[in-house]
Amino acid sequence: MMMDIQELRWFQQVADGITVTEVGELDMVSQPAVSRGLARLEAEVGTPLLRRHGRLLRMTHAGVAFKHHVDAVIHHLDDGLASVQELIEPETGLVTLRFQPSLGTWLVPDLVGSFHARHPEVRFDISAKTDETEPAVSLSSDVDLELSTFRPPLGEYGWQPLASEPMRLLVPARHRLATQNRVSLSLVRDDPFISIRGTSLLRQHSVDLCERAGFTPEVALVADDLPTIRGFVAAGLGVAIVPTIWDASGEPSTPRVRYLAIDDDAASREVGMAWSNDRRMLPSAALFRDHVIERFKAGKLPRPVPVAS
């Protein structure tokens, strides 16, 4: 069986909703040529992969099963072609990076900014994760590296610890504990809590810390991000458990809230960088990974701002 890679790409495009005519226009071939290519592919597979539905072709059950593997083949092939191009000129490659939103104000700008100063032609595809409970890097993903507090299982994934991030109790400036520097969470067992959405690792970490202090927090409001949490706390609507402010952070300071150290050794979380060991990393991404590790070992990463006296 000698399948043509172009026919596989045509099948992939049509299965994704592009019409045969549009595929032909994109590749500058006739519509009949595309149709004949798809027919040859079905003959080689031995069963229909597509069926007509109006102007579009829809996948059969066999097509759905086949496309999963076609996607993987095309993905690996494209990685190989991109790798060759980057080997020719590695300083102009692309790094695909995903990060936990709470790291976007201090760690991501520091790492990307310092790397860009040394390798200005390398491009980045950077975005925050929507679900922090699952790794963004995997064999089937196009993500090279991930900055997160979620440590994936070793073996399938690589992991480089970067920092230990203290967790703080955020209270309104007029809160009864606002003059304290370090407190036990048991002192706010009866306070309403401002919590982040359930797909954030911070949500579970906060609940775990409260349960270690002997209570389950009463969640009064749920926010999508840390700035909203700070706004709710500043308005006196409750207290929250949040990461510390870092010295490289672009976050604005406000006298309307206070960050208090939590009297619990577990009130911190490990921040690190993850990648898939099963997916070949392209040279530009490997270059960025080496930069991050080098910066960590040299002690050049940002430091947490201490609790005010």
Backbone bond lengths (Angstrom), bond angles and torsions (degrees), N, CA, C in turn:
res aa  C-N    CA-C-N  psi(-1)  N-CA   C-N-CA  omega(-1)  CA-C   N-CA-C  phi
1 M - - - 1.465 - - 1.522 108.94 -
2 M 1.326 118.14 119.36 1.457 123.66 -177.89 1.529 109.00 -120.19
3 M 1.318 116.94 82.27 1.465 120.73 -177.68 1.524 110.08 -74.67
4 D 1.312 115.88 139.70 1.449 122.45 178.71 1.521 108.98 -84.26
5 I 1.359 117.24 128.99 1.468 120.61 -177.32 1.518 111.08 -62.72
6 Q 1.346 117.33 -32.54 1.456 120.14 179.08 1.521 110.65 -65.35
7 E 1.348 116.39 -39.48 1.459 119.64 178.28 1.523 110.95 -65.98
8 L 1.337 116.87 -36.01 1.462 120.02 176.30 1.531 110.84 -64.44
9 R 1.325 116.28 -40.72 1.465 119.47 177.62 1.526 110.65 -65.07
10 W 1.340 116.94 -40.25 1.462 119.31 177.87 1.529 110.78 -61.82
11 F 1.325 115.80 -43.90 1.462 119.52 178.41 1.538 110.11 -60.27
12 Q 1.323 117.15 -44.35 1.461 121.74 -179.95 1.530 110.97 -60.04
13 Q 1.333 116.72 -44.10 1.456 120.71 -178.89 1.529 111.68 -66.87
14 V 1.319 116.38 -45.28 1.464 120.19 179.71 1.521 110.42 -64.84
15 A 1.331 117.38 -40.16 1.460 121.10 178.92 1.522 111.52 -64.45
16 D 1.331 116.27 -26.63 1.465 120.98 178.84 1.529 112.55 -86.21
17 G 1.345 118.24 2.66 1.457 121.13 172.34 1.509 116.23 108.03
18 I 1.330 118.03 2.93 1.463 120.16 177.69 1.525 108.22 -84.24
19 T 1.323 117.58 138.54 1.454 120.34 -179.58 1.521 110.38 -73.75
20 V 1.335 115.74 159.56 1.464 120.77 178.50 1.527 109.93 -60.94
21 T 1.317 116.44 -39.69 1.474 120.07 179.06 1.524 110.70 -61.61
22 E 1.336 117.27 -43.91 1.464 121.38 179.64 1.522 111.12 -65.35
23 V 1.335 117.55 -39.09 1.461 121.02 176.83 1.524 109.91 -60.35
24 G 1.337 116.14 -45.01 1.456 120.14 178.53 1.518 112.42 -60.57
25 E 1.325 116.36 -41.32 1.460 120.51 179.00 1.524 111.34 -65.65
26 L 1.333 117.13 -40.03 1.457 120.89 179.62 1.526 111.55 -64.03
27 D 1.329 116.70 -40.25 1.465 120.89 -176.98 1.528 112.68 -97.52
28 M 1.334 115.66 2.63 1.467 121.58 177.67 1.529 112.15 57.49
29 V 1.342 114.84 46.90 1.465 122.12 173.18 1.525 107.01 -130.17
30 S 1.309 116.62 165.49 1.462 119.96 -178.21 1.520 111.33 -76.08
31 Q 1.339 114.23 155.18 1.472 119.02 177.13 1.518 112.17 -60.28
32 P 1.344 119.36 -40.59 1.466 118.77 176.88 1.520 112.82 -61.79
33 A 1.341 117.13 -34.27 1.468 119.68 179.58 1.525 110.47 -64.43
34 V 1.338 116.82 -40.26 1.462 120.35 177.48 1.528 110.12 -65.15
35 S 1.321 116.66 -44.44 1.471 120.89 179.80 1.523 111.10 -60.87
36 R 1.346 116.94 -42.40 1.474 119.51 178.72 1.529 110.62 -65.37
37 G 1.344 116.96 -37.52 1.459 120.23 178.17 1.519 111.87 -63.24
38 L 1.330 116.64 -41.74 1.463 120.35 178.41 1.520 110.85 -66.93
39 A 1.318 116.78 -36.93 1.470 120.57 177.99 1.523 110.21 -65.37
40 R 1.349 117.72 -40.59 1.469 120.37 177.96 1.529 110.60 -63.15
41 L 1.323 115.67 -39.88 1.464 119.51 179.45 1.526 110.77 -63.12
42 E 1.320 117.36 -44.62 1.465 120.85 178.68 1.524 110.51 -62.76
43 A 1.336 116.95 -36.76 1.465 120.19 178.88 1.525 110.35 -65.13
44 E 1.328 115.79 -39.63 1.469 118.56 179.58 1.521 111.67 -69.23
45 V 1.349 116.80 -38.18 1.465 120.06 178.42 1.526 110.45 -70.73
46 G 1.340 116.14 -35.61 1.459 120.34 176.81 1.502 115.02 98.52
47 T 1.348 117.09 11.45 1.464 119.51 178.96 1.527 108.05 -161.80
48 P 1.345 118.73 152.78 1.471 120.04 177.15 1.526 111.81 -60.48
49 L 1.317 115.57 136.21 1.465 122.09 178.54 1.523 112.06 -106.56
50 L 1.345 116.02 -21.33 1.459 121.76 -175.60 1.527 110.18 -134.11
51 R 1.321 116.56 150.10 1.461 121.38 173.97 1.523 107.33 -136.74
52 R 1.334 116.21 147.58 1.453 120.41 -175.45 1.523 110.71 -76.44
53 H 1.355 114.46 136.12 1.469 121.75 176.56 1.521 106.62 -138.70
54 G 1.346 116.79 92.20 1.455 120.57 -174.05 1.520 110.37 67.54
55 R 1.334 117.40 -130.13 1.458 121.54 178.28 1.525 112.19 -80.87
56 L 1.327 116.40 -14.64 1.460 120.32 -175.18 1.522 111.57 -103.56
57 L 1.321 114.61 161.40 1.454 121.70 171.33 1.522 107.95 -105.31
58 R 1.315 116.63 131.50 1.464 121.78 179.19 1.521 109.23 -108.75
59 M 1.319 116.69 152.35 1.457 120.63 179.96 1.527 111.98 -74.62
60 T 1.310 115.70 141.71 1.462 121.10 168.54 1.530 107.37 -79.31
61 H 1.323 116.76 177.77 1.465 119.92 176.78 1.530 109.97 -60.55
62 A 1.330 115.48 -39.28 1.469 119.30 177.84 1.525 110.17 -65.42
63 G 1.340 117.19 -37.60 1.453 121.17 178.68 1.510 112.69 -63.26
64 V 1.340 116.50 -40.80 1.471 120.71 178.06 1.524 110.41 -61.28
65 A 1.342 115.95 -45.61 1.468 119.85 179.48 1.524 111.18 -64.47
66 F 1.326 117.10 -38.81 1.458 121.92 -176.93 1.534 110.77 -71.77
67 K 1.334 117.08 -38.12 1.460 120.17 -174.15 1.528 111.97 -64.14
68 H 1.321 117.40 -34.33 1.464 119.92 178.59 1.523 110.69 -55.03
69 H 1.321 116.63 -41.15 1.464 120.94 -179.07 1.524 111.47 -79.46
70 V 1.329 116.54 -34.09 1.465 119.93 176.72 1.524 109.74 -61.87
71 D 1.349 116.64 -43.36 1.465 120.39 178.77 1.525 110.75 -57.55
72 A 1.343 116.09 -42.97 1.466 119.75 -179.05 1.529 110.82 -65.52
73 V 1.342 116.57 -41.67 1.470 120.56 179.97 1.522 110.97 -63.59
74 I 1.343 116.27 -47.92 1.462 120.76 -179.75 1.520 110.30 -63.29
75 H 1.334 116.15 -39.81 1.463 120.81 179.33 1.530 110.42 -59.83
76 H 1.331 116.62 -47.81 1.468 120.29 -179.37 1.528 110.80 -66.22
77 L 1.314 116.57 -39.18 1.461 119.48 178.98 1.522 110.95 -63.63
78 D 1.338 116.73 -45.99 1.461 120.30 179.72 1.526 111.12 -63.81
79 D 1.336 116.43 -37.39 1.465 119.62 175.43 1.524 110.69 -60.96
80 G 1.340 114.85 -41.35 1.457 118.78 179.32 1.510 112.46 -64.42
81 L 1.329 116.98 -43.97 1.463 120.64 178.59 1.524 111.23 -64.02
82 A 1.355 115.84 -41.89 1.466 119.60 178.44 1.520 110.72 -65.36
83 S 1.340 115.80 -37.14 1.455 119.75 179.65 1.522 111.36 -62.17
84 V 1.330 116.10 -41.40 1.457 120.08 178.43 1.531 110.05 -61.47
85 Q 1.330 116.80 -44.36 1.450 120.29 179.85 1.524 111.66 -62.63
86 E 1.335 116.22 -39.76 1.457 119.16 -179.56 1.528 111.94 -72.87
87 L 1.325 116.57 -29.42 1.459 118.72 175.43 1.522 110.42 -64.63
88 I 1.322 116.15 -32.61 1.461 120.15 177.52 1.528 110.10 -70.31
89 E 1.334 117.60 -41.22 1.458 122.24 -179.13 1.518 109.12 -144.01
90 P 1.340 118.92 78.30 1.471 121.72 -173.49 1.521 114.25 -65.28
91 E 1.323 118.50 -18.35 1.464 120.79 -177.82 1.519 113.57 -79.24
92 T 1.322 117.95 -0.12 1.465 120.15 -179.85 1.529 111.55 -120.00
93 G 1.322 117.01 21.22 1.459 120.65 -177.51 1.526 112.62 -80.12
94 L 1.315 114.83 -172.69 1.469 123.20 -178.25 1.515 109.84 -121.82
95 V 1.325 116.67 133.18 1.464 122.68 175.01 1.525 107.90 -111.58
96 T 1.333 116.70 121.09 1.462 121.04 177.96 1.527 108.11 -98.95
97 L 1.322 115.79 116.05 1.465 121.99 -172.37 1.525 110.22 -126.15
98 R 1.321 116.51 132.74 1.462 121.96 173.43 1.531 108.03 -118.55
99 F 1.334 116.11 149.66 1.458 118.17 -176.60 1.523 111.15 -145.93
100 Q 1.295 114.68 154.30 1.453 122.00 174.63 1.533 107.37 -71.58
101 P 1.341 118.35 130.88 1.471 120.22 -172.22 1.522 114.97 -51.32
102 S 1.334 118.35 -37.59 1.464 120.10 -177.21 1.523 112.76 -68.44
103 L 1.337 117.94 -10.24 1.466 121.39 178.37 1.518 111.44 -95.10
104 G 1.336 116.05 -2.50 1.457 119.97 -173.58 1.509 115.16 -76.89
105 T 1.338 118.33 -11.15 1.464 119.76 -178.48 1.520 113.10 -95.47
106 W 1.357 117.53 -15.68 1.467 118.05 -175.74 1.524 113.74 -134.89
107 L 1.335 118.59 -47.40 1.462 119.74 -174.10 1.519 112.24 -79.14
108 V 1.320 117.02 -48.48 1.471 120.46 -178.22 1.528 111.52 -60.71
109 P 1.341 119.91 -49.51 1.465 118.44 179.10 1.523 113.11 -60.25
110 D 1.332 117.21 -38.19 1.461 120.06 -179.75 1.518 111.62 -63.89
111 L 1.342 117.00 -47.15 1.463 120.90 -175.76 1.522 111.51 -71.00
112 V 1.320 117.17 -46.33 1.462 120.39 -178.42 1.523 110.36 -68.95
113 G 1.330 116.86 -41.44 1.457 120.37 -179.57 1.520 112.56 -63.40
114 S 1.331 117.06 -45.24 1.467 120.10 -179.44 1.523 111.11 -68.78
115 F 1.342 117.16 -34.38 1.467 120.24 177.51 1.527 110.75 -69.61
116 H 1.326 116.64 -42.02 1.461 121.10 -178.76 1.529 111.05 -62.65
117 A 1.317 117.21 -32.52 1.461 120.02 178.74 1.525 111.47 -64.15
118 R 1.325 117.09 -28.40 1.467 121.45 -178.89 1.521 112.29 -96.97
119 H 1.326 117.03 -27.33 1.469 121.38 -177.27 1.531 108.81 -133.66
120 P 1.313 117.49 71.29 1.475 120.99 -171.24 1.515 115.29 -66.21
121 E 1.332 119.11 -18.60 1.461 120.83 -176.70 1.527 113.44 -90.64
122 V 1.326 117.72 -11.15 1.469 120.59 178.64 1.525 108.69 -73.58
123 R 1.325 116.57 132.06 1.452 122.00 -178.41 1.533 110.38 -96.59
124 F 1.336 115.57 155.10 1.462 121.32 -179.01 1.522 110.63 -124.90
125 D 1.315 115.10 140.67 1.465 123.46 167.29 1.527 105.22 -113.86
126 I 1.326 116.53 100.63 1.468 121.96 -172.11 1.521 109.85 -120.26
127 S 1.325 116.45 133.16 1.467 119.84 173.05 1.520 109.66 -157.05
128 A 1.333 114.96 157.30 1.460 121.13 179.46 1.527 110.26 -80.05
129 K 1.316 115.95 149.74 1.465 121.63 176.94 1.527 109.56 -77.12
130 T 1.314 116.33 144.03 1.460 120.56 174.83 1.523 111.52 -92.23
131 D 1.330 116.74 -30.50 1.466 121.25 177.28 1.522 107.61 -121.87
132 E 1.327 115.96 107.62 1.458 120.39 -175.62 1.522 112.71 -81.68
133 T 1.326 117.78 -7.89 1.463 121.19 -174.83 1.523 112.82 -84.82
134 E 1.336 117.97 -6.16 1.456 122.14 179.26 1.530 109.09 -124.90
135 P 1.352 117.58 141.50 1.467 118.67 178.12 1.521 111.51 -67.54
136 A 1.326 115.92 140.99 1.465 120.62 178.54 1.520 111.24 -84.54
137 V 1.325 116.81 -20.25 1.462 121.20 -179.43 1.529 109.47 -95.58
138 S 1.313 116.06 134.92 1.456 121.33 178.53 1.514 108.70 -166.20
139 L 1.328 116.78 174.37 1.456 121.29 179.89 1.527 110.97 -61.94
140 S 1.327 117.20 -37.74 1.459 120.63 -176.23 1.528 113.14 -89.14
141 S 1.323 117.29 -5.57 1.456 120.97 -177.84 1.523 110.49 -90.96
142 D 1.332 115.66 155.41 1.462 120.04 175.11 1.527 111.26 -97.39
143 V 1.337 117.14 12.86 1.456 122.18 179.56 1.528 109.40 -86.91
144 D 1.332 116.10 129.28 1.466 121.21 -179.06 1.518 111.82 -82.17
145 L 1.329 116.38 -48.93 1.458 121.13 -171.91 1.526 110.16 -140.24
146 E 1.322 114.62 154.62 1.455 120.70 -178.17 1.523 109.05 -137.63
147 L 1.335 117.19 134.91 1.454 123.27 173.59 1.517 107.30 -106.47
148 S 1.331 116.46 121.99 1.459 118.59 -168.80 1.516 110.75 -160.03
149 T 1.337 115.86 167.82 1.464 121.57 168.92 1.523 110.05 -102.39
150 F 1.327 115.98 4.87 1.471 121.60 176.94 1.524 108.29 -93.95
151 R 1.328 116.58 112.13 1.458 120.85 -179.10 1.529 108.71 -90.25
152 P 1.342 118.25 110.16 1.469 120.43 -177.46 1.521 110.69 -73.70
153 P 1.332 117.18 162.84 1.466 119.82 179.79 1.522 111.85 -63.22
154 L 1.339 115.57 136.84 1.455 120.11 -179.22 1.524 110.20 -69.84
155 G 1.304 116.09 159.01 1.463 121.62 -177.64 1.505 109.47 104.19
156 E 1.315 115.69 -69.74 1.458 120.47 177.84 1.523 110.94 -73.58
157 Y 1.347 116.10 -28.38 1.460 121.39 -176.82 1.519 111.09 -123.47
158 G 1.340 115.02 149.63 1.447 121.01 169.10 1.517 109.18 -96.41
159 W 1.340 116.76 151.94 1.459 120.80 -176.78 1.514 109.91 -145.69
160 Q 1.328 116.45 131.00 1.452 122.78 175.65 1.521 109.21 -122.69
161 P 1.360 118.40 108.71 1.463 119.26 175.71 1.526 110.29 -63.12
162 L 1.335 116.32 141.66 1.459 120.49 -178.37 1.528 113.33 -122.54
163 A 1.321 117.69 -34.73 1.464 119.57 -176.55 1.518 110.31 -162.55
164 S 1.318 114.27 157.00 1.463 121.29 170.32 1.523 106.17 -106.69
165 E 1.321 115.68 115.93 1.465 121.01 -173.45 1.527 110.53 -98.03
166 P 1.343 118.00 113.68 1.470 119.80 178.27 1.525 111.21 -64.55
167 M 1.320 116.02 144.89 1.456 121.91 173.58 1.521 108.40 -101.26
168 R 1.326 117.09 140.84 1.458 122.11 -176.90 1.522 110.91 -122.38
169 L 1.326 115.24 156.22 1.460 121.31 169.96 1.520 107.05 -92.83
170 L 1.310 116.67 119.83 1.464 122.43 -179.90 1.523 108.46 -97.27
171 V 1.328 116.17 122.88 1.461 120.50 -178.28 1.529 109.29 -130.03
172 P 1.338 118.20 156.56 1.473 120.19 174.60 1.524 110.28 -63.54
173 A 1.321 117.22 153.67 1.463 121.55 -177.68 1.530 112.14 -60.51
174 R 1.344 117.13 -26.20 1.474 120.06 -179.41 1.529 112.50 -98.40
175 H 1.313 117.01 11.92 1.469 120.65 179.49 1.528 109.56 -66.63
176 R 1.317 116.51 152.62 1.466 120.99 -178.16 1.531 113.09 -61.46
177 L 1.357 116.97 -23.23 1.464 120.51 -179.41 1.531 113.02 -100.03
178 A 1.317 116.97 4.72 1.463 120.69 -170.88 1.524 113.54 -62.72
179 T 1.311 118.17 -22.09 1.467 120.34 -179.65 1.522 112.24 -86.69
180 Q 1.341 116.82 -5.63 1.458 120.51 -179.99 1.531 110.20 -84.18
181 N 1.328 116.71 155.45 1.464 121.20 174.40 1.520 112.37 -100.82
182 R 1.327 116.01 -32.39 1.467 121.07 -177.80 1.521 108.32 -139.22
183 V 1.336 116.66 130.53 1.463 120.27 -175.51 1.523 110.71 -137.58
184 S 1.314 114.62 160.17 1.465 121.30 170.37 1.518 108.57 -90.07
185 L 1.319 116.35 139.49 1.464 119.76 179.49 1.527 112.22 -63.49
186 S 1.321 116.83 -20.69 1.465 118.85 179.84 1.529 111.33 -62.60
187 L 1.331 116.61 -19.80 1.460 120.37 -179.96 1.529 112.77 -74.16
188 V 1.324 117.38 -13.35 1.470 120.13 178.96 1.529 111.36 -117.21
189 R 1.320 116.09 23.28 1.472 119.33 -178.60 1.516 111.80 -60.48
190 D 1.329 118.46 -28.16 1.466 121.05 -178.03 1.525 112.53 -98.24
191 D 1.326 117.83 1.67 1.465 120.77 179.09 1.527 110.93 -82.64
192 P 1.325 117.64 147.67 1.473 119.28 171.25 1.529 109.20 -70.53
193 F 1.326 116.66 142.41 1.456 121.91 -178.97 1.524 110.93 -107.55
194 I 1.324 114.99 142.34 1.463 121.69 169.69 1.522 106.04 -97.56
195 S 1.318 117.53 123.91 1.462 120.99 -175.25 1.522 110.73 -121.00
196 I 1.313 115.20 157.57 1.454 120.88 175.46 1.526 109.10 -91.44
197 R 1.325 117.22 166.98 1.466 122.72 -175.90 1.540 111.50 -58.17
198 G 1.335 115.40 159.28 1.452 121.72 -172.92 1.512 115.54 -68.18
199 T 1.347 119.01 -20.65 1.462 120.86 -179.87 1.525 111.87 -85.06
200 S 1.334 116.84 5.36 1.459 121.03 177.48 1.527 109.51 -96.22
201 L 1.331 116.26 136.86 1.458 120.39 177.19 1.523 111.20 -64.45
202 L 1.323 116.85 -25.96 1.455 121.01 179.65 1.524 110.95 -62.02
203 R 1.333 117.52 -33.12 1.470 121.48 -178.94 1.534 110.04 -60.85
204 Q 1.329 116.56 -51.48 1.461 119.78 -177.80 1.517 111.32 -68.54
205 H 1.323 116.74 -37.40 1.464 119.78 178.78 1.526 110.65 -62.07
206 S 1.318 117.21 -41.32 1.461 121.61 179.22 1.526 110.99 -63.48
207 V 1.322 115.89 -44.58 1.468 120.07 179.04 1.524 110.25 -62.79
208 D 1.333 116.96 -42.31 1.469 120.67 179.74 1.525 111.26 -60.80
209 L 1.335 117.22 -42.40 1.463 120.45 -179.90 1.530 110.92 -64.59
210 C 1.323 116.59 -40.46 1.466 119.68 178.30 1.525 110.83 -65.12
211 E 1.325 116.86 -41.86 1.464 119.90 179.87 1.522 111.39 -66.19
212 R 1.329 117.45 -32.19 1.468 120.10 174.18 1.530 110.67 -64.82
213 A 1.345 116.10 -27.92 1.462 120.77 178.39 1.522 111.99 -87.04
214 G 1.344 117.09 -0.06 1.452 120.79 172.79 1.510 116.40 98.27
215 F 1.331 118.44 17.89 1.461 118.97 179.32 1.529 110.37 -152.92
216 T 1.322 114.95 162.11 1.457 121.99 174.12 1.522 107.81 -104.31
217 P 1.323 118.90 124.95 1.467 120.01 -174.75 1.523 112.45 -66.46
218 E 1.336 115.35 142.86 1.460 121.51 174.66 1.533 107.50 -88.87
219 V 1.333 116.78 108.00 1.458 121.50 -176.87 1.521 108.96 -81.91
220 A 1.335 115.46 114.92 1.456 120.67 -179.07 1.520 111.96 -91.03
221 L 1.343 116.40 -37.52 1.458 121.72 -178.35 1.521 109.29 -142.06
222 V 1.342 115.80 149.26 1.461 121.99 177.65 1.520 107.96 -118.96
223 A 1.340 116.11 132.59 1.458 121.81 -179.52 1.525 109.51 -120.07
224 D 1.331 116.07 159.01 1.458 121.24 -179.95 1.519 113.19 -88.63
225 D 1.331 117.34 -18.02 1.459 118.92 -175.42 1.524 110.10 -152.61
226 L 1.336 114.94 170.00 1.460 120.54 -177.32 1.526 113.37 -69.17
227 P 1.353 120.44 -39.59 1.461 118.24 177.14 1.528 113.00 -57.95
228 T 1.339 117.01 -37.69 1.466 119.59 178.24 1.522 110.54 -67.71
229 I 1.335 116.71 -40.09 1.465 120.17 176.76 1.524 109.97 -58.48
230 R 1.347 116.88 -46.62 1.462 119.71 179.77 1.533 110.89 -61.71
231 G 1.323 116.45 -38.25 1.462 119.06 178.52 1.520 111.95 -63.83
232 F 1.331 117.24 -42.93 1.472 120.83 179.17 1.527 111.04 -64.43
233 V 1.346 116.13 -41.85 1.467 119.69 179.25 1.531 109.88 -65.91
234 A 1.330 117.24 -43.68 1.467 120.77 179.22 1.528 111.46 -59.15
235 A 1.333 116.09 -30.76 1.462 120.50 179.31 1.523 112.65 -80.65
236 G 1.335 116.38 -0.19 1.455 120.00 177.83 1.511 114.52 80.55
237 L 1.342 117.14 21.44 1.468 120.21 -176.05 1.521 113.38 -88.09
238 G 1.316 117.39 -4.14 1.451 120.29 179.52 1.514 110.98 159.17
239 V 1.347 115.44 -172.09 1.463 122.55 176.80 1.525 107.67 -117.34
240 A 1.325 116.74 168.09 1.467 120.08 -178.54 1.515 110.03 -152.77
241 I 1.328 114.97 155.72 1.464 121.75 172.49 1.515 107.00 -103.37
242 V 1.329 116.74 121.24 1.465 121.69 -173.09 1.526 109.59 -137.09
243 P 1.338 117.21 162.21 1.461 119.57 173.18 1.524 110.29 -68.53
244 T 1.324 115.50 159.08 1.457 120.83 178.76 1.518 111.33 -70.03
245 I 1.319 116.75 166.15 1.457 122.81 171.00 1.529 108.01 -85.31
246 W 1.338 117.02 139.96 1.462 121.74 -179.25 1.518 110.06 -107.26
247 D 1.347 115.69 154.65 1.464 118.67 -174.03 1.522 113.29 -68.27
248 A 1.338 117.95 -16.59 1.464 120.51 177.70 1.525 112.04 -97.43
249 S 1.327 116.58 5.18 1.459 120.18 -173.85 1.517 112.17 -72.01
250 G 1.320 114.97 145.06 1.452 120.55 173.68 1.516 112.24 -93.46
251 E 1.340 117.53 8.40 1.453 121.32 -178.18 1.530 110.66 -70.78
252 P 1.323 118.01 137.58 1.461 119.96 178.22 1.525 111.06 -73.80
253 S 1.326 115.74 143.31 1.461 119.57 174.92 1.522 108.50 -89.02
254 T 1.311 116.75 153.10 1.456 120.58 179.71 1.522 109.21 -143.20
255 P 1.316 117.48 137.49 1.469 120.02 178.26 1.531 112.73 -76.27
256 R 1.331 117.17 -0.49 1.468 120.20 -175.79 1.524 112.81 -86.26
257 V 1.347 117.94 -6.58 1.457 121.37 176.85 1.527 109.61 -133.14
258 R 1.331 114.97 160.86 1.461 121.04 176.51 1.523 109.18 -130.56
259 Y 1.327 116.06 137.70 1.452 122.50 174.95 1.529 108.08 -98.55
260 L 1.333 116.09 120.49 1.459 120.86 -178.11 1.528 109.80 -113.66
261 A 1.334 116.63 136.78 1.458 120.71 175.49 1.528 108.92 -66.61
262 I 1.323 116.34 144.53 1.467 121.80 -178.99 1.521 109.10 -101.00
263 D 1.306 116.02 129.46 1.462 122.11 -176.77 1.532 110.32 -80.81
264 D 1.326 115.37 69.72 1.459 122.07 179.19 1.526 107.31 -159.13
265 D 1.321 116.74 125.10 1.471 120.62 -178.32 1.522 112.37 -61.60
266 A 1.339 116.90 -21.41 1.471 120.54 -179.68 1.529 112.26 -84.81
267 A 1.328 116.96 1.40 1.470 120.23 -177.03 1.530 110.81 -82.54
268 S 1.292 115.81 58.60 1.472 122.55 174.91 1.522 106.78 -158.49
269 R 1.321 116.22 164.15 1.456 119.60 177.75 1.527 108.86 -141.76
270 E 1.315 114.99 146.15 1.451 120.99 -179.22 1.527 109.90 -80.54
271 V 1.307 116.03 131.41 1.463 122.63 175.97 1.518 107.56 -108.56
272 G 1.325 116.89 133.76 1.458 119.23 -178.97 1.514 113.15 -152.85
273 M 1.308 113.87 -177.98 1.464 122.40 179.66 1.526 108.35 -118.77
274 A 1.340 116.41 132.52 1.461 121.65 -178.04 1.522 110.61 -122.00
275 W 1.337 114.81 153.71 1.462 121.41 174.49 1.524 108.35 -152.93
276 S 1.308 116.29 163.02 1.461 121.28 -179.76 1.524 109.67 -86.73
277 N 1.326 116.27 129.14 1.467 120.57 175.72 1.521 111.77 -79.06
278 D 1.338 116.77 -15.20 1.465 120.82 -177.24 1.521 112.30 -93.00
279 R 1.317 116.80 -8.36 1.466 120.81 -178.73 1.518 109.16 -113.20
280 R 1.317 115.89 126.21 1.457 120.52 -179.35 1.523 110.14 -65.26
281 M 1.340 115.94 126.40 1.454 120.73 -179.02 1.526 110.31 -88.42
282 L 1.314 115.99 132.19 1.449 120.59 179.80 1.534 110.17 -72.53
283 P 1.335 117.20 156.78 1.469 120.89 -172.06 1.525 114.79 -56.42
284 S 1.321 118.24 -40.62 1.465 119.22 -178.72 1.525 111.17 -65.38
285 A 1.338 117.34 -38.51 1.464 120.67 177.78 1.521 110.68 -68.15
286 A 1.338 117.07 -40.11 1.469 120.63 176.69 1.520 110.31 -63.05
287 L 1.328 116.39 -35.93 1.459 121.24 178.05 1.532 110.14 -63.71
288 F 1.330 116.48 -42.41 1.467 119.89 178.40 1.528 110.61 -67.86
289 R 1.325 117.53 -41.60 1.471 120.14 178.28 1.529 110.24 -58.99
290 D 1.333 116.87 -44.18 1.466 120.44 178.98 1.526 111.01 -62.97
291 H 1.322 116.13 -36.93 1.468 120.39 178.43 1.525 110.81 -63.50
292 V 1.332 117.09 -43.91 1.459 121.32 -179.82 1.529 110.27 -62.57
293 I 1.327 116.40 -45.99 1.471 120.01 -179.34 1.528 110.69 -64.54
294 E 1.321 116.32 -41.02 1.466 120.66 178.57 1.529 110.97 -62.42
295 R 1.329 116.01 -42.31 1.464 120.37 -179.79 1.531 110.82 -65.82
296 F 1.325 116.64 -37.63 1.462 121.18 177.23 1.533 110.60 -64.48
297 K 1.321 117.21 -48.99 1.467 120.90 -177.50 1.524 112.19 -65.79
298 A 1.335 116.91 -28.37 1.466 120.44 179.50 1.526 112.40 -83.43
299 G 1.350 117.14 -1.83 1.459 120.86 179.39 1.513 113.74 69.87
300 K 1.337 117.15 29.64 1.461 121.19 -176.69 1.528 113.54 -98.45
301 L 1.322 118.22 1.24 1.461 119.68 179.59 1.536 110.05 -73.60
302 P 1.340 117.44 157.57 1.481 120.13 178.70 1.528 111.89 -58.26
303 R 1.309 114.86 159.74 1.469 121.17 179.60 1.535 109.17 -119.21
304 P 1.337 116.56 149.81 1.474 118.80 178.86 1.521 111.56 -69.09
305 V 1.325 115.91 142.03 1.453 120.96 176.52 1.535 108.28 -74.72
306 P 1.343 118.39 127.03 1.461 119.34 -178.41 1.522 111.64 -67.06
307 V 1.329 116.06 156.64 1.459 120.92 176.51 1.522 109.12 -64.05
308 A 1.326 116.02 134.65 1.462 121.01 -178.25 1.532 110.78 -64.88
309 S 1.305 115.40 140.05 1.479 120.24 179.02 1.526 110.44 -79.28
